[in-house]
Amino acid sequence: MIRITVLSLVGLSALFAAVLFAQAPAYRITHTYNVGGDGRWDYVVPDPPNHRVFIGRTNRVMVVDEDSGKLLGEVTGIDGAHGTALAERWGHGFATSGNDGTVVMFDLKTFKSLGKTPAAPDADAILYDPASDRVFTLNGDAHSSTVIDPKDGKLVANIPLGGKPEYGAPAGDGKVYANITDNSEVVEIDAKKLSVSRRWSTELCKQPVSMAIDTKNHRLFSGCRSGVLAVSDYSLGEIVATAPIGTGVDGTAFDAASGNVFASNADGTLTVIHQDSPDKYHVIENVQTAQASRNMGLDPANHRLFLPAADFAPAPANARQAPIVAGTFRLLVIERSAAK
């Protein structure tokens, strides 16, 4: 009887330890870089080969060292900074200037502006597609995508998208995908023909904004303002799975090494979702970040996630947004906890 009791206690202890391990946070904030500077922020774009992060900040793009948080420089001359695209092949970066509907081309070494390209009203997200060697903006109010030659910054074309686009992703095969937030759709852009080749509904996932891609399994991840992540099979053009996320999402990323999908949310959470199979997903955890930290960038080389944050003062009467407390802008670094 004593032997059975002891074995039972040992078994229960092992089970309890296993439960605790399963519930232990997988990701945590490992560094907080106090970057400072005025203005709100938007897209966060890591530059893995050079260990840098590009962050849109109202009238400029800040370039921050990934390892130290040091400000390396700024891209200026921007009116309404949103996204950044990096065309390493040509040594050029491209930043959207949403208020004047242009794109600023800059030198990736010096960060100096090399000129402006007319795009369209509300030029917002922007990405570089290596397969077609072209830059694509996603223009919200104009319901279009502006295509730019990354070699010289010249305008190539404007593609009607049939709705308000948010973020997108290149598939590496000559196709570019974008969320259409007002219609709750995904569109497929043929980067060579410069036209929309397909579109499909995100169904229960309303107002898709952020996007990430798994090119190995042909899956797209759309973060939606309705508190849902939609998984599309883009070879078929249909939704195959959904998962719950926090509210106010604006950033999504996929880490192929871990098989984890991330959604950064304005409610101060980072939802971590594991890909059990291409069509099956489950939420691992919701990491506490900071209120309004809804933007995010993933460096796939070191698997670090970068989220901007700041403190906010009380909003004045009739104000749309609460003002940022001066000097409180910071960059949160989130990493996976080391196995014990």
C-alpha positions as CSV (number, residue, x, y, z in Angstrom):
1,M,0.0,0.0,0.0
2,I,2.8,2.4,0.9
3,R,4.6,1.6,-2.4
4,I,1.4,2.3,-4.4
5,T,0.9,5.6,-2.5
6,V,4.4,6.7,-3.1
7,L,4.2,5.8,-6.8
8,S,0.9,7.6,-7.0
9,L,2.4,10.8,-5.5
10,V,5.3,10.6,-7.8
11,G,2.9,10.2,-10.7
12,L,0.8,13.1,-9.6
13,S,3.9,15.3,-9.1
14,A,5.1,14.5,-12.6
15,L,1.6,15.3,-14.0
16,F,1.5,18.6,-12.0
17,A,5.0,19.6,-13.3
18,A,3.9,18.8,-16.8
19,V,0.8,21.0,-16.5
20,L,2.9,23.8,-15.1
21,F,5.4,23.5,-17.9
22,A,2.6,23.5,-20.5
23,Q,1.2,26.6,-19.0
24,A,4.5,28.4,-18.6
25,P,4.8,31.5,-20.9
26,A,6.5,30.6,-24.1
27,Y,7.4,34.2,-25.0
28,R,8.4,37.2,-22.9
29,I,9.7,40.7,-23.2
30,T,13.5,40.4,-22.9
31,H,14.5,44.0,-23.7
32,T,12.9,47.5,-23.7
33,Y,14.7,50.1,-25.7
34,N,14.0,53.7,-24.8
35,V,14.1,55.3,-28.3
36,G,12.2,58.5,-27.6
37,G,11.2,61.0,-30.3
38,D,7.9,62.7,-31.1
39,G,5.0,61.4,-33.1
40,R,2.9,58.3,-33.4
41,W,4.0,55.2,-35.2
42,D,2.9,52.7,-37.8
43,Y,4.6,49.7,-39.6
44,V,7.7,48.1,-38.1
45,V,10.0,46.5,-40.7
46,P,13.1,44.5,-39.6
47,D,16.2,44.4,-41.8
48,P,17.8,41.0,-40.8
49,P,21.0,41.2,-42.8
50,N,21.9,44.5,-41.2
51,H,20.3,44.0,-37.8
52,R,18.1,47.1,-38.1
53,V,14.5,48.0,-37.6
54,F,12.6,50.7,-39.7
55,I,9.7,52.4,-37.9
56,G,7.3,54.9,-39.5
57,R,7.0,57.9,-37.1
58,T,4.6,60.6,-38.4
59,N,7.1,62.7,-40.5
60,R,10.0,60.4,-40.8
61,V,11.2,56.8,-40.6
62,M,13.4,55.9,-37.6
63,V,16.2,53.3,-38.1
64,V,17.1,51.5,-34.9
65,D,19.8,49.0,-34.1
66,E,18.2,45.6,-33.2
67,D,20.8,44.7,-30.7
68,S,21.3,47.9,-28.7
69,G,18.2,50.0,-29.5
70,K,20.5,52.9,-30.6
71,L,19.0,55.3,-33.2
72,L,21.1,54.9,-36.3
73,G,19.4,57.6,-38.4
74,E,16.2,58.8,-39.9
75,V,14.6,59.1,-43.3
76,T,13.1,62.6,-43.4
77,G,10.9,64.6,-45.8
78,I,7.8,62.4,-45.2
79,D,4.3,63.7,-44.6
80,G,2.3,60.9,-42.9
81,A,4.8,58.0,-42.5
82,H,3.4,54.5,-42.7
83,G,5.3,51.7,-44.3
84,T,8.8,50.9,-45.5
85,A,10.0,48.5,-48.2
86,L,13.6,47.4,-48.6
87,A,15.1,46.6,-52.0
88,E,18.5,45.4,-51.0
89,R,19.4,44.5,-54.6
90,W,19.4,48.2,-55.6
91,G,20.5,49.6,-52.2
92,H,17.2,51.5,-52.0
93,G,14.5,51.8,-49.5
94,F,11.0,53.2,-50.0
95,A,8.7,54.9,-47.5
96,T,5.1,55.8,-48.0
97,S,4.1,59.5,-47.3
98,G,0.4,59.0,-46.9
99,N,-0.8,62.6,-46.5
100,D,0.6,63.8,-49.8
101,G,0.2,60.5,-51.6
102,T,3.8,59.9,-52.5
103,V,6.6,57.5,-51.9
104,V,10.1,58.6,-50.8
105,M,13.0,56.6,-52.2
106,F,16.1,56.7,-49.9
107,D,19.6,55.3,-49.7
108,L,19.8,52.2,-47.5
109,K,23.3,53.2,-46.2
110,T,23.0,56.9,-45.6
111,F,19.1,57.1,-45.2
112,K,19.2,60.2,-47.5
113,S,16.2,60.9,-49.7
114,L,16.8,60.2,-53.4
115,G,13.4,61.5,-54.6
116,K,9.7,61.2,-54.5
117,T,7.3,59.2,-56.7
118,P,3.6,60.1,-57.0
119,A,1.4,57.3,-55.7
120,A,-2.2,57.9,-54.6
121,P,-4.2,59.3,-51.7
122,D,-3.6,57.4,-48.4
123,A,-0.5,55.5,-49.6
124,D,-0.1,53.2,-46.6
125,A,1.5,49.8,-46.6
126,I,4.4,49.1,-49.0
127,L,6.3,46.0,-49.9
128,Y,9.1,44.8,-52.3
129,D,8.5,41.7,-54.4
130,P,11.8,40.1,-55.4
131,A,10.2,37.8,-58.0
132,S,9.0,40.7,-60.1
133,D,11.6,43.2,-58.8
134,R,8.9,45.7,-58.2
135,V,7.7,47.8,-55.2
136,F,3.9,47.8,-54.5
137,T,2.1,50.3,-52.3
138,L,-1.3,49.7,-50.9
139,N,-3.3,52.9,-51.1
140,G,-6.3,52.9,-48.7
141,D,-8.5,55.8,-49.8
142,A,-7.6,55.3,-53.5
143,H,-8.5,51.6,-53.5
144,S,-5.4,50.9,-55.5
145,S,-1.8,49.7,-55.6
146,T,1.0,51.8,-57.1
147,V,3.8,49.9,-58.7
148,I,7.3,51.4,-58.7
149,D,10.6,50.4,-60.3
150,P,13.1,50.0,-57.4
151,K,16.1,50.7,-59.6
152,D,15.2,54.4,-60.3
153,G,11.9,55.0,-58.4
154,K,9.9,55.6,-61.5
155,L,6.2,54.9,-61.6
156,V,5.2,51.7,-63.4
157,A,1.4,51.5,-63.0
158,N,-1.6,51.9,-60.7
159,I,-3.7,48.8,-60.2
160,P,-7.4,49.2,-59.1
161,L,-8.1,46.8,-56.3
162,G,-11.9,47.2,-55.8
163,G,-11.7,48.1,-52.2
164,K,-9.6,49.6,-49.4
165,P,-6.3,47.7,-49.0
166,E,-4.3,47.3,-45.9
167,Y,-1.2,45.1,-45.5
168,G,0.0,42.5,-48.0
169,A,2.6,39.9,-48.7
170,P,4.6,38.6,-51.7
171,A,4.5,34.9,-52.3
172,G,7.8,34.7,-54.2
173,D,6.2,33.3,-57.3
174,G,5.1,36.5,-59.0
175,K,1.9,36.9,-57.0
176,V,1.3,39.5,-54.3
177,Y,-1.6,39.2,-51.8
178,A,-3.4,42.0,-50.0
179,N,-6.2,42.4,-47.5
180,I,-9.2,44.4,-48.6
181,T,-10.5,45.7,-45.3
182,D,-13.8,47.3,-46.2
183,N,-15.0,44.3,-48.2
184,S,-13.5,41.6,-46.0
185,E,-11.6,40.0,-48.9
186,V,-8.1,39.0,-50.0
187,V,-7.0,39.9,-53.5
188,E,-4.3,38.2,-55.5
189,I,-2.2,40.6,-57.7
190,D,-0.3,39.2,-60.7
191,A,2.9,41.2,-60.4
192,K,3.9,40.7,-64.0
193,K,0.5,41.4,-65.6
194,L,-0.2,44.2,-63.1
195,S,-3.8,43.2,-62.5
196,V,-5.9,41.4,-59.9
197,S,-6.1,37.8,-60.8
198,R,-8.3,36.4,-58.0
199,R,-10.2,37.5,-54.9
200,W,-12.0,35.6,-52.1
201,S,-13.9,36.4,-48.9
202,T,-12.4,36.2,-45.4
203,E,-16.0,35.2,-44.2
204,L,-16.2,35.4,-40.4
205,C,-13.0,37.4,-40.2
206,K,-14.2,41.0,-40.7
207,Q,-12.0,43.9,-41.6
208,P,-8.8,42.1,-42.4
209,V,-5.8,44.4,-41.9
210,S,-2.5,42.7,-41.1
211,M,-1.0,39.9,-43.1
212,A,1.7,37.3,-43.0
213,I,2.6,34.3,-45.3
214,D,3.8,30.7,-45.1
215,T,5.1,30.1,-48.6
216,K,6.0,26.4,-47.9
217,N,2.4,25.5,-47.2
218,H,0.7,28.2,-49.3
219,R,-1.0,29.8,-46.4
220,L,-1.9,33.4,-45.7
221,F,-2.7,34.8,-42.2
222,S,-5.0,37.7,-42.1
223,G,-5.5,39.5,-38.7
224,C,-9.0,41.0,-38.5
225,R,-10.4,43.7,-36.4
226,S,-13.3,41.4,-35.5
227,G,-10.9,39.5,-33.1
228,V,-10.2,36.6,-35.5
229,L,-7.2,35.4,-37.4
230,A,-8.2,33.9,-40.8
231,V,-6.0,31.3,-42.5
232,S,-6.3,31.1,-46.3
233,D,-5.0,28.4,-48.6
234,Y,-4.0,30.8,-51.4
235,S,-3.5,27.9,-53.9
236,L,-7.2,27.3,-53.6
237,G,-8.3,30.8,-52.7
238,E,-10.4,29.9,-49.6
239,I,-10.4,30.1,-45.8
240,V,-9.3,26.8,-44.2
241,A,-9.1,27.8,-40.5
242,T,-9.7,30.6,-38.0
243,A,-8.4,31.3,-34.5
244,P,-9.2,33.9,-31.8
245,I,-6.9,36.9,-31.2
246,G,-7.0,40.1,-29.2
247,T,-8.8,43.3,-30.2
248,G,-7.4,46.0,-32.4
249,V,-4.9,43.9,-34.3
250,D,-2.5,45.7,-36.7
251,G,0.4,43.4,-37.0
252,T,0.8,39.7,-38.0
253,A,3.9,37.6,-38.5
254,F,4.8,33.9,-39.1
255,D,7.9,32.2,-37.9
256,A,8.5,29.2,-40.1
257,A,11.2,27.8,-37.7
258,S,8.8,27.5,-34.7
259,G,5.5,27.2,-36.7
260,N,4.1,30.1,-34.7
261,V,1.8,32.8,-35.9
262,F,1.7,36.2,-34.0
263,A,-0.9,38.9,-33.8
264,S,-0.1,42.2,-32.1
265,N,-3.2,43.9,-30.7
266,A,-4.1,47.4,-29.4
267,D,-5.5,45.8,-26.2
268,G,-2.0,45.2,-25.0
269,T,-1.6,41.6,-26.0
270,L,0.4,39.5,-28.4
271,T,-1.5,36.4,-29.4
272,V,0.7,33.4,-30.2
273,I,-0.9,30.7,-32.3
274,H,0.8,27.4,-33.2
275,Q,0.4,25.8,-36.6
276,D,-0.3,22.1,-35.8
277,S,-0.8,21.4,-39.5
278,P,-1.5,23.7,-42.5
279,D,-5.2,23.6,-41.7
280,K,-5.1,23.2,-37.8
281,Y,-4.1,25.9,-35.3
282,H,-4.4,26.5,-31.6
283,V,-3.6,29.5,-29.3
284,I,-0.5,29.0,-27.1
285,E,-0.8,32.2,-25.1
286,N,-1.5,35.9,-25.0
287,V,1.6,37.8,-24.0
288,Q,1.0,41.1,-22.1
289,T,2.7,43.9,-24.0
290,A,1.4,47.5,-23.7
291,Q,-1.8,49.4,-24.6
292,A,-1.8,50.5,-28.3
293,S,1.2,48.2,-29.1
294,R,-0.6,46.9,-32.2
295,N,2.2,47.1,-34.7
296,M,5.0,44.5,-34.9
297,G,7.9,43.3,-36.9
298,L,9.5,39.8,-36.9
299,D,13.2,39.2,-37.7
300,P,13.1,35.6,-39.0
301,A,16.9,35.2,-38.6
302,N,16.9,35.6,-34.8
303,H,13.2,35.1,-34.2
304,R,12.8,38.3,-32.3
305,L,9.6,40.3,-32.3
306,F,9.7,44.1,-32.1
307,L,6.7,46.1,-30.9
308,P,6.6,49.9,-30.3
309,A,5.0,51.3,-27.2
310,A,4.6,54.6,-25.3
311,D,2.7,56.2,-22.4
312,F,-0.4,58.3,-23.2
313,A,-1.8,61.3,-21.5
314,P,-5.6,61.7,-21.0
315,A,-7.3,62.6,-24.3
316,P,-8.6,66.2,-24.5
317,A,-12.3,66.7,-25.1
318,N,-13.4,65.8,-28.7
319,A,-9.9,64.5,-29.5
320,R,-9.6,61.4,-31.7
321,Q,-6.5,60.1,-30.0
322,A,-4.7,60.5,-26.6
323,P,-1.4,62.3,-26.9
324,I,1.8,60.5,-26.3
325,V,3.8,61.5,-23.2
326,A,7.0,63.1,-24.5
327,G,10.1,60.9,-24.3
328,T,8.2,57.7,-23.6
329,F,8.4,56.0,-27.0
330,R,10.1,52.6,-26.7
331,L,10.7,49.4,-28.6
332,L,9.8,46.1,-26.9
333,V,11.8,43.0,-27.8
334,I,9.9,39.7,-27.4
335,E,11.7,36.4,-27.6
336,R,10.9,32.8,-26.9
337,S,11.8,31.6,-23.4
338,A,14.8,29.2,-23.2
339,A,13.8,25.6,-22.5
340,K,14.7,24.5,-18.9
